[in-house]
Amino acid sequence: MKHLKSNKTNFTDKLKKGLYVDSILTSFDSENELISFYRESHQLFNEGNFNLRSWSSYSTILCQLASDENCEDPGKTVKILELRWNNEKDTIVILLTQ
């Protein structure tokens, strides 16, 4: 967090709001904004010696970019805060236990 405070970008606030333990969960209205976020957040975290990895998205463009840079999460279903997100269908499943 200290690194984010001292290195402001267009997405710093979005990163802070979406950061939970070792995951970042966020969304965007456009694919262009998503790709900009991907590039800027990678640069910002690399400067702080942090590796952003295991990217997953409903965007095929981002998935291909992440795959090309060896940081795509290849799974179809991603566990997010005890929820299951299917990135191909863009659906969230809540598992209920009795």
Accessible surface in RSA format (square Angstrom, percent):
REM  Atomic radii and reference values for relative SASA: ProtOr
REM  Chains: A
REM  Algorithm: Lee & Richards
REM  Probe-radius: 1.40
REM  Slices: 20
REM RES _ NUM      All-atoms   Total-Side   Main-Chain    Non-polar    All polar
REM                ABS   REL    ABS   REL    ABS   REL    ABS   REL    ABS   REL
RES MET A   1   122.44  63.4  86.64  57.3  35.80  85.2  86.52  73.6  35.92  47.6
RES LYS A   2   178.24  87.0 172.23 105.7   6.01  14.3 116.98 105.3  61.26  65.3
RES HIS A   3    42.74  23.4  36.70  25.5   6.04  15.4  27.55  28.4  15.19  17.7
RES LEU A   4     5.61   3.1   5.61   4.0   0.00   0.0   5.61   3.9   0.00   0.0
RES LYS A   5   134.86  65.8 121.63  74.6  13.23  31.5  64.84  58.4  70.02  74.6
RES SER A   6    86.44  73.0  49.98  66.7  36.46  84.0  50.00 106.5  36.44  51.1
RES ASN A   7    47.83  33.0  41.48  40.1   6.35  15.3  10.13  24.4  37.70  36.4
RES LYS A   8   137.77  67.2 107.91  66.2  29.85  71.1  84.67  76.2  53.10  56.6
RES THR A   9    49.63  35.3  23.75  24.1  25.88  61.7  35.73  48.0  13.90  21.0
RES ASN A  10   132.96  91.7  95.42  92.2  37.54  90.4  21.72  52.3 111.24 107.5
RES PHE A  11    15.91   8.0  15.73   9.7   0.18   0.5  15.91   9.6   0.00   0.0
RES THR A  12     2.10   1.5   2.00   2.0   0.10   0.2   2.00   2.7   0.10   0.1
RES ASP A  13    88.71  62.1  86.21  85.8   2.50   5.9  23.91  56.3  64.80  64.6
RES LYS A  14    70.71  34.5  65.73  40.3   4.98  11.8  25.34  22.8  45.37  48.3
RES LEU A  15     0.83   0.5   0.78   0.6   0.05   0.1   0.78   0.5   0.05   0.1
RES LYS A  16    53.16  25.9  42.80  26.3  10.35  24.7  24.28  21.9  28.88  30.8
RES LYS A  17   180.01  87.8 142.92  87.7  37.09  88.3  97.71  88.0  82.29  87.7
RES GLY A  18    10.66  13.1   0.00   N/A  10.66  13.1   8.24  22.6   2.42   5.4
RES LEU A  19    56.70  31.6  35.50  25.4  21.19  53.3  35.50  24.9  21.19  57.0
RES TYR A  20   125.83  58.7 122.77  69.9   3.06   8.0  80.23  60.3  45.60  56.2
RES VAL A  21   128.69  84.7  86.50  78.3  42.19 101.7  98.62  85.7  30.07  81.6
RES ASP A  22   126.98  88.9  92.43  92.0  34.54  81.7  41.57  97.8  85.41  85.2
RES SER A  23    55.45  46.9  48.69  65.0   6.75  15.6  25.55  54.4  29.90  41.9
RES ILE A  24    47.36  27.0  15.52  11.6  31.84  76.7  15.52  11.2  31.84  86.4
RES LEU A  25    91.74  51.1  81.54  58.3  10.20  25.6  82.39  57.9   9.35  25.2
RES THR A  26    48.94  34.8  14.35  14.5  34.59  82.4  19.35  26.0  29.59  44.7
RES SER A  27    85.64  72.4  76.33 101.9   9.31  21.4  45.59  97.1  40.05  56.1
RES PHE A  28    40.48  20.3   3.81   2.4  36.67  95.4   9.48   5.7  31.00  88.7
RES ASP A  29   152.14 106.6 114.57 114.0  37.57  88.8  36.00  84.7 116.14 115.8
RES SER A  30    52.91  44.7  43.05  57.4   9.86  22.7  44.50  94.8   8.41  11.8
RES GLU A  31    72.90  41.9  61.53  46.6  11.37  27.1  28.66  55.4  44.25  36.1
RES ASN A  32   124.10  85.6 119.77 115.7   4.33  10.4  28.36  68.2  95.75  92.5
RES GLU A  33    70.47  40.5  64.45  48.8   6.01  14.3  22.43  43.4  48.04  39.2
RES LEU A  34    28.13  15.7  28.13  20.1   0.00   0.0  28.13  19.8   0.00   0.0
RES ILE A  35    30.25  17.2  30.25  22.5   0.00   0.0  30.25  21.8   0.00   0.0
RES SER A  36    47.88  40.5  43.00  57.4   4.88  11.2  14.87  31.7  33.01  46.2
RES PHE A  37     3.71   1.9   3.71   2.3   0.00   0.0   3.71   2.2   0.00   0.0
RES TYR A  38     2.01   0.9   2.01   1.1   0.00   0.0   2.01   1.5   0.00   0.0
RES ARG A  39   127.38  53.5 119.62  61.0   7.75  18.5  52.22  71.4  75.16  45.6
RES GLU A  40    51.56  29.6  48.78  36.9   2.78   6.6  27.46  53.1  24.10  19.7
RES SER A  41     0.79   0.7   0.07   0.1   0.72   1.7   0.79   1.7   0.00   0.0
RES HIS A  42    28.56  15.6  28.19  19.6   0.37   1.0  21.46  22.1   7.10   8.3
RES GLN A  43   112.96  63.2 107.60  78.6   5.37  12.8  32.97  70.2  80.00  60.7
RES LEU A  44     4.40   2.4   2.74   2.0   1.66   4.2   4.19   2.9   0.21   0.6
RES PHE A  45    22.80  11.4  22.80  14.1   0.00   0.0  22.80  13.8   0.00   0.0
RES ASN A  46    84.77  58.5  71.28  68.9  13.49  32.5  24.32  58.5  60.44  58.4
RES GLU A  47   102.96  59.1  70.10  53.0  32.86  78.2  45.11  87.2  57.85  47.2
RES GLY A  48    18.39  22.7   0.00   N/A  18.39  22.7   7.96  21.8  10.43  23.4
RES ASN A  49   142.42  98.2 108.87 105.2  33.55  80.8  34.36  82.7 108.06 104.4
RES PHE A  50   114.36  57.2 109.23  67.7   5.13  13.3 113.18  68.6   1.18   3.4
RES ASN A  51   108.96  75.1  85.06  82.2  23.90  57.6  32.95  79.3  76.01  73.5
RES LEU A  52    25.15  14.0  23.61  16.9   1.54   3.9  24.57  17.3   0.58   1.6
RES ARG A  53   163.17  68.5 144.41  73.6  18.77  44.7  37.77  51.6 125.40  76.0
RES SER A  54    61.17  51.7  42.44  56.6  18.74  43.2  19.68  41.9  41.50  58.1
RES TRP A  55    34.74  13.9  29.89  14.5   4.85  11.4  33.18  17.7   1.55   2.5
RES SER A  56    28.64  24.2   5.76   7.7  22.88  52.7   7.19  15.3  21.45  30.1
RES SER A  57    14.19  12.0   8.67  11.6   5.52  12.7   5.03  10.7   9.15  12.8
RES TYR A  58   128.88  60.2 115.17  65.5  13.71  35.7  69.03  51.9  59.85  73.8
RES SER A  59    12.74  10.8   5.63   7.5   7.11  16.4  11.52  24.5   1.22   1.7
RES THR A  60   110.72  78.7 104.17 105.6   6.55  15.6  80.12 107.6  30.60  46.3
RES ILE A  61    99.07  56.4  93.87  69.9   5.20  12.5  97.64  70.3   1.43   3.9
RES LEU A  62     2.75   1.5   2.75   2.0   0.00   0.0   2.75   1.9   0.00   0.0
RES CYS A  63    23.65  17.9  22.05  24.6   1.60   3.8  13.38  33.9  10.26  11.1
RES GLN A  64   104.07  58.2 100.99  73.8   3.08   7.3  43.79  93.2  60.28  45.7
RES LEU A  65    29.18  16.2  26.75  19.1   2.42   6.1  28.73  20.2   0.44   1.2
RES ALA A  66     0.48   0.4   0.48   0.7   0.00   0.0   0.48   0.7   0.00   0.0
RES SER A  67    48.63  41.1  37.35  49.8  11.28  26.0   6.84  14.6  41.79  58.5
RES ASP A  68    97.42  68.2  64.53  64.2  32.89  77.8  28.70  67.6  68.71  68.5
RES GLU A  69    85.84  49.3  61.71  46.7  24.14  57.5  36.50  70.6  49.34  40.3
RES ASN A  70   141.71  97.7 107.50 103.9  34.21  82.4  34.49  83.0 107.23 103.6
RES CYS A  71    11.39   8.6   7.15   8.0   4.24  10.0  11.02  27.9   0.38   0.4
RES GLU A  72    58.39  33.5  40.32  30.5  18.07  43.0   3.69   7.1  54.70  44.7
RES ASP A  73    38.17  26.7  35.35  35.2   2.82   6.7   3.31   7.8  34.86  34.8
RES PRO A  74   113.04  82.4  94.24  85.9  18.80  68.3  97.75  80.7  15.29  95.0
RES GLY A  75    30.78  38.0   0.00   N/A  30.78  38.0  28.11  77.2   2.67   6.0
RES LYS A  76   114.61  55.9 110.59  67.9   4.01   9.6  66.45  59.8  48.15  51.3
RES THR A  77    74.97  53.3  50.85  51.6  24.12  57.5  32.27  43.3  42.70  64.5
RES VAL A  78    25.61  16.9  23.08  20.9   2.52   6.1  25.61  22.2   0.00   0.0
RES LYS A  79   124.18  60.6  96.54  59.2  27.65  65.8  51.43  46.3  72.75  77.5
RES ILE A  80    26.65  15.2  23.48  17.5   3.17   7.6  26.65  19.2   0.00   0.0
RES LEU A  81    89.13  49.6  61.58  44.1  27.55  69.3  70.12  49.2  19.02  51.2
RES GLU A  82   122.16  70.1 112.09  84.8  10.07  24.0  56.41 109.1  65.75  53.7
RES LEU A  83    56.87  31.7  56.80  40.6   0.07   0.2  56.87  39.9   0.00   0.0
RES ARG A  84    67.44  28.3  67.23  34.3   0.21   0.5  15.98  21.8  51.46  31.2
RES TRP A  85    35.76  14.4  35.76  17.3   0.00   0.0  31.60  16.8   4.16   6.7
RES ASN A  86    28.67  19.8  28.41  27.5   0.25   0.6   6.03  14.5  22.63  21.9
RES ASN A  87    12.41   8.6   9.87   9.5   2.54   6.1   0.90   2.2  11.51  11.1
RES GLU A  88   107.27  61.6  83.92  63.5  23.34  55.6  35.70  69.0  71.57  58.4
RES LYS A  89   150.84  73.6 128.44  78.8  22.40  53.3  79.85  71.9  70.99  75.6
RES ASP A  90    78.16  54.7  57.56  57.3  20.60  48.7   5.71  13.4  72.45  72.3
RES THR A  91    63.02  44.8  57.86  58.7   5.15  12.3  57.47  77.2   5.55   8.4
RES ILE A  92   106.69  60.7  77.23  57.5  29.46  71.0  77.23  55.6  29.46  79.9
RES VAL A  93    73.55  48.4  70.24  63.6   3.32   8.0  73.55  63.9   0.00   0.0
RES ILE A  94   114.25  65.0  94.37  70.3  19.88  47.9  94.37  68.0  19.88  53.9
RES LEU A  95   106.83  59.5  85.70  61.3  21.13  53.1  87.85  61.7  18.98  51.1
RES LEU A  96   161.58  90.0 128.83  92.2  32.75  82.3 130.40  91.6  31.19  83.9
RES THR A  97   132.53  94.3  99.61 101.0  32.92  78.5  72.41  97.3  60.12  90.9
RES GLN A  98   231.02 129.2 154.88 113.2  76.15 181.3  90.41 192.4 140.61 106.6
END  Absolute sums over single chains surface
CHAIN  1 A     7241.4       5849.5       1391.9       3784.9       3456.5
END  Absolute sums over all chains
TOTAL          7241.4       5849.5       1391.9       3784.9       3456.5
